[in-house]
């Protein structure tokens, strides 16, 4: 796996030098969240919805967020109520059910002698729901908690595990897919600085660096427009539009990249804009990669470098469908990660004690480690880390 921890720094800088456009996902790419506090907020918001709207027991509201029971990269087996970890061959190497770590005999009894998830490609399905980002980490932890509670005879309104995931999906939808429902957005807006790191200095430095070198910059996010623009206001200031050719929100990645996708761009702040007609400084929703490339006047996908954190929606499909040069932003790569005042060391150590590393299974790659290795051209821990590396290289003379 290529990373900026090894000797390919020069190769990466040369690629940036030749690139005509550089794009960024928003969440966990441009924006770095305080993972423990942010996940706890999500856990509480989802729990509140389930109690108030789906008639789950009020004892759920007294449950605390326990991050060690789920890690990014696990797959929820919604039929059996298990959380499972896969190796690079899609073989189940570990599983837990509630508080119980399943042994090899139990794995074979449940999944067969090969323990392989044949046909699984990392996408969310009715049977397998993937925890692909840190946004979903709280949902995975909550699902595990709900399964554990549901197994008890005294659990109010006992449910099938497949129904639990459906209810949880509704909780996620209520809190994420509308800025005017749910409790997440109001809570986040009231205490934004509590949930995101202030990386504004390094972020502005990087954007200035690229703009001085005539790179066309853009944001391509699945986040909702008001949420995205408020975060950009907070991190960069009201002048953030000066840096980007276009900021695309609610883009419906990975559909955005598919060659058959013809969904039109819509200017979020001016609904009367002619559909599909992008202009410099626009903030849009929906859209498609073909029209973006035409707007940027770029014919070859390899001339676009795209930074993102989602192995499927950001990296795999932009690489395979558009041939963009891809940069996986993966905080798990940072050996010095330390989030002060939020028990991050305990958070990380507890997870690794139970699940091991996100990118590996012992001496081999995990399923997600193999996907990141296969589809991302480069990997970095964070934008701030990348800026630090940039500044260490001959006073930025490489580009």
C-alpha positions in Angstrom: 0.0 0.0 0.0 1.4 3.4 -1.0 1.4 6.0 1.7 3.1 9.3 2.3 5.0 7.7 5.1 7.3 6.1 2.5 9.4 7.1 -0.5 6.7 8.0 -2.9 6.4 11.6 -1.7 8.1 12.9 -4.8 5.8 10.9 -7.1 2.8 12.4 -5.3 4.0 15.9 -5.5 4.7 15.5 -9.2 1.2 14.3 -9.7 -0.2 17.3 -7.9 2.1 19.5 -10.1 0.7 18.1 -13.3 -3.0 18.0 -12.1 -5.4 20.5 -13.6 -8.1 20.2 -10.9 -8.1 19.1 -7.3 -11.3 18.1 -5.5 -12.2 17.4 -1.9 -14.9 15.6 -0.1 -16.1 17.6 2.9 -16.7 15.4 6.0 -13.6 13.7 7.4 -11.6 15.2 4.6 -11.7 19.0 4.7 -13.5 18.8 8.0 -11.9 16.7 10.8 -14.4 15.8 13.5 -13.6 15.1 17.2 -14.6 11.5 16.8 -15.5 10.5 20.3 -17.6 13.5 21.1 -19.2 13.6 17.6 -20.0 9.9 17.6 -21.5 10.2 21.1 -23.8 13.0 19.8 -25.0 10.9 16.9 -25.5 7.9 19.2 -27.8 10.1 21.5 -29.7 11.6 18.5 -30.4 8.1 17.0 -31.4 6.8 20.4 -33.8 9.7 20.9 -35.5 9.0 17.6 -36.0 5.3 18.3 -37.5 6.0 21.6 -39.8 8.8 20.5 -40.8 7.7 17.0 -40.4 3.9 17.0 -41.5 3.0 20.6 -38.2 1.6 21.8 -37.7 1.2 25.6 -36.8 4.5 27.4 -33.9 2.6 29.0 -32.1 3.2 25.7 -31.7 6.8 26.6 -29.7 5.8 29.7 -27.2 3.8 27.6 -23.8 5.3 27.1 -21.8 5.4 23.9 -19.3 2.5 24.0 -17.0 2.8 20.9 -15.0 -0.3 21.5 -17.9 -2.5 20.3 -17.7 -1.2 16.7 -15.0 0.1 14.4 -15.0 1.5 11.0 -14.9 -1.3 8.5 -17.1 -3.8 10.3 -20.2 -5.2 8.5 -23.5 -5.6 10.2 -25.1 -9.0 9.4 -28.7 -7.9 9.8 -30.1 -11.4 9.7 -28.1 -12.8 12.5 -27.5 -9.6 14.4 -23.7 -10.0 14.3 -21.0 -7.5 13.7 -18.3 -9.1 11.5 -14.8 -8.3 10.2 -13.6 -9.5 6.9 -10.1 -10.2 5.5 -9.0 -9.3 2.0 -10.6 -12.5 0.7 -14.0 -11.6 2.2 -13.6 -14.3 4.8 -15.1 -13.7 8.2 -12.2 -13.6 10.7 -14.1 -12.2 13.7 -17.6 -11.6 14.8 -19.4 -10.4 17.9 -23.1 -10.6 18.9 -24.0 -8.1 21.6 -21.2 -8.6 24.2 -20.2 -12.0 23.0 -17.2 -12.6 20.8 -18.1 -15.6 18.6 -15.6 -18.5 18.4 -14.5 -20.4 15.3 -17.1 -23.1 15.8 -19.9 -20.6 16.1 -18.6 -18.8 12.9 -18.6 -22.0 10.9 -22.1 -23.0 12.2 -23.4 -19.6 11.1 -21.5 -18.9 7.9 -20.3 -22.3 6.7 -16.9 -23.9 6.6 -15.3 -21.2 4.3 -16.8 -18.3 6.3 -16.9 -16.3 3.1 -19.3 -13.6 2.1 -19.6 -14.5 -1.5 -20.8 -11.6 -3.7 -20.2 -9.0 -1.1 -18.6 -5.9 -2.8 -18.6 -3.4 0.1 -22.0 -1.8 -0.8 -24.9 -1.6 1.6 -27.6 -4.2 1.1 -30.7 -5.4 2.9 -28.7 -8.2 4.5 -25.3 -6.5 5.0 -24.9 -3.0 6.2 -21.3 -1.6 6.1 -19.8 0.8 8.6 -17.8 2.7 6.0 -17.3 6.1 7.7 -16.9 7.6 11.1 -20.4 9.0 10.7 -21.7 5.4 10.8 -19.6 4.3 13.7 -22.3 5.4 16.2 -25.0 3.6 14.3 -22.9 0.4 14.4 -22.4 0.7 18.1 -26.1 1.4 18.7 -27.1 -1.6 16.6 -24.9 -3.8 18.7 -26.4 -2.4 21.8 -29.9 -2.9 20.5 -29.3 -6.5 19.6 -27.9 -7.1 23.1 -30.9 -5.6 24.7 -33.3 -7.4 22.3 -31.8 -10.7 23.3 -33.0 -10.2 26.9 -36.4 -11.5 27.6 -37.5 -8.3 29.4 -36.7 -6.0 26.5 -39.7 -3.9 25.6 -41.3 -4.7 22.3 -39.0 -7.5 21.1 -38.0 -7.2 17.5 -36.3 -9.2 14.7 -32.7 -8.0 14.0 -33.7 -7.2 10.5 -36.3 -4.8 11.8 -33.8 -3.2 14.1 -31.6 -2.1 11.2 -34.6 -0.8 9.3 -35.5 1.4 12.3 -31.9 2.5 12.7 -31.8 3.5 9.0 -34.9 5.6 9.6 -33.1 7.3 12.6 -30.2 8.1 10.3 -32.4 9.4 7.6 -34.3 11.6 10.0 -31.1 13.2 11.3 -29.0 13.4 8.2 -31.2 13.7 5.1 -33.2 16.8 6.2 -31.8 19.9 7.9 -35.1 20.7 9.4 -35.9 17.4 11.2 -34.2 15.4 13.9 -32.0 16.6 16.7 -28.5 16.3 15.1 -28.3 19.5 13.2 -29.6 21.8 15.9 -27.3 20.2 18.5 -24.3 20.4 16.2 -25.0 24.1 15.2 -25.2 25.1 18.9 -21.8 23.6 19.7 -19.9 23.4 16.4 -16.5 24.0 17.9 -17.1 21.2 20.4 -17.3 18.7 17.6 -14.8 19.7 14.9 -11.1 20.4 15.1 -10.0 23.9 14.2 -7.7 23.1 11.2 -8.5 26.3 9.5 -4.9 27.5 9.4 -3.6 24.5 7.5 -6.7 24.3 5.3 -6.4 27.9 4.2 -2.7 27.5 3.7 -3.3 24.5 1.4 -6.0 26.2 -0.6 -3.9 29.3 -1.1 -1.0 27.1 -2.1 -3.0 25.4 -4.9 -4.7 28.6 -6.1 -1.4 30.3 -6.6 -0.5 27.4 -8.9 -3.6 27.9 -10.9 -5.3 24.6 -9.8 -9.0 24.5 -10.2 -10.5 23.5 -6.9 -13.9 22.0 -6.1 -15.8 20.4 -3.2 -17.8 17.2 -3.9 -19.9 16.2 -0.9 -23.0 14.2 0.0 -23.7 16.6 2.9 -26.7 18.9 2.7 -26.0 22.4 1.4 -26.8 24.5 4.5 -24.7 22.2 6.6 -21.8 22.2 4.2 -21.8 26.0 3.7 -22.0 26.6 7.5 -19.0 24.4 8.1 -17.1 26.2 5.3 -18.0 29.5 6.9 -16.7 28.2 10.2 -13.4 26.8 8.9 -12.5 29.2 6.1 -14.6 32.3 6.5 -17.3 33.9 4.4 -14.9 34.2 1.5 -14.6 30.4 1.0 -16.2 30.8 -2.5 -13.1 32.6 -3.6 -11.2 29.3 -3.5 -13.5 26.9 -5.3 -14.8 26.7 -8.8 -17.9 25.0 -7.5 -19.1 23.5 -4.3 -21.3 20.4 -5.0 -23.5 19.2 -2.1 -26.0 16.3 -1.8 -24.2 14.9 -4.9 -25.5 11.4 -4.3 -22.1 9.8 -4.6 -21.3 7.1 -5.9 -24.2 7.6 -8.4 -22.5 10.9 -9.3 -19.7 9.1 -11.1 -21.7 6.6 -13.1 -21.5 7.3 -16.9 -25.2 6.7 -17.3 -26.1 9.3 -14.6 -27.6 12.4 -16.1 -29.1 14.0 -13.0 -28.9 17.8 -13.5 -27.1 20.2 -11.3 -29.3 22.5 -9.3 -28.1 25.8 -7.8 -29.2 25.5 -4.2 -29.3 29.2 -3.6 -30.9 30.1 -6.9 -33.5 27.4 -7.9 -34.2 29.3 -11.2 -30.7 28.6 -12.5 -30.8 26.8 -15.8 -30.3 23.1 -15.0 -26.9 21.8 -15.8 -25.3 25.2 -16.3 -22.5 25.4 -13.8 -20.8 28.7 -13.1 -17.8 29.7 -11.0 -18.8 30.2 -7.4 -22.0 28.1 -7.5 -23.2 26.0 -4.7 -25.2 23.1 -6.1 -26.9 19.8 -5.4 -27.2 16.6 -7.4 -25.3 16.7 -10.8 -22.9 14.3 -12.5 -19.2 13.8 -13.3 -19.5 14.2 -17.1 -20.9 17.8 -16.8 -18.4 18.7 -14.1 -15.5 17.7 -16.3 -17.0 19.8 -19.2 -17.3 22.7 -16.8 -13.7 22.4 -15.7 -12.6 21.9 -19.3 -10.8 18.7 -18.5 -10.8 15.8 -20.9 -8.7 13.2 -19.1 -9.8 11.9 -15.7 -6.2 11.4 -14.5 -5.8 15.2 -14.6 -8.1 15.4 -11.6 -6.8 14.6 -8.1 -9.6 13.8 -5.6 -9.2 13.6 -1.8 -11.9 11.6 0.1 -12.4 9.4 3.1 -15.1 6.9 1.8 -13.5 3.8 0.2 -16.5 3.3 -2.1 -18.3 6.6 -2.7 -15.2 8.7 -2.9 -12.4 6.4 -4.0 -13.4 3.2 -5.8 -16.0 4.6 -8.1 -14.2 7.9 -8.9 -11.2 5.7 -9.9 -12.9 2.9 -11.8 -15.6 5.0 -13.5 -13.8 8.4 -14.1 -10.1 7.4 -13.8 -9.5 10.2 -11.3 -6.3 10.1 -9.3 -7.5 9.2 -5.8 -6.2 10.1 -2.3 -7.6 8.2 0.6 -7.8 10.4 3.7 -7.6 7.9 6.5 -7.1 9.0 10.1 -6.3 5.4 11.1 -2.9 5.8 9.3 -1.8 8.4 11.8 0.4 6.7 14.4 0.5 9.9 16.5 -3.3 10.4 16.6 -4.3 12.0 19.9 -7.5 13.8 20.5 -7.1 15.7 23.8 -9.8 16.0 26.4 -12.0 13.3 24.9 -10.4 10.0 26.1 -9.2 9.3 22.5 -6.4 7.0 23.6 -8.8 4.9 25.6 -11.2 5.0 22.6 -8.6 3.7 20.2 -7.0 1.2 22.5 -10.3 -0.3 23.5 -11.4 -0.8 19.9 -8.1 -2.3 18.8 -8.1 -4.7 21.8 -11.4 -6.1 20.6 -11.1 -5.7 16.8 -7.5 -5.3 15.9 -6.4 -2.8 13.3 -8.9 -1.3 10.8 -6.6 -1.9 7.7 -5.2 -5.3 8.7 -6.2 -8.8 10.0 -3.0 -10.0 11.6 -0.4 -10.3 8.9 -2.8 -9.8 6.0 -5.0 -6.9 4.9 -8.5 -6.5 6.0 -11.2 -6.3 3.4 -11.2 -2.5 3.6 -7.4 -2.4 3.7 -7.3 -4.3 0.4 -9.9 -2.0 -1.2 -8.0 1.2 -0.2 -4.8 -0.4 -1.4 -6.4 -1.3 -4.7 -8.3 1.8 -5.6 -6.5 4.7 -3.9 -3.3 6.0 -5.6 -2.1 7.6 -2.3 -3.1 7.7 1.3 -2.7 10.4 3.9 -3.9 10.6 7.6 -5.4 14.1 7.3 -5.2 17.4 5.4 -3.2 19.0 8.3 -0.7 16.1 8.1 -0.3 16.6 4.4 0.3 20.3 4.8 3.0 19.5 7.4 4.7 17.2 4.9 4.4 19.8 2.2 6.1 22.4 4.3 9.0 20.0 5.1 9.9 19.7 1.5 12.2 22.5 0.5 9.9 25.4 1.4 7.2 24.2 -0.9 9.5 24.2 -4.0 8.3 20.9 -5.3 5.3 22.1 -7.1 
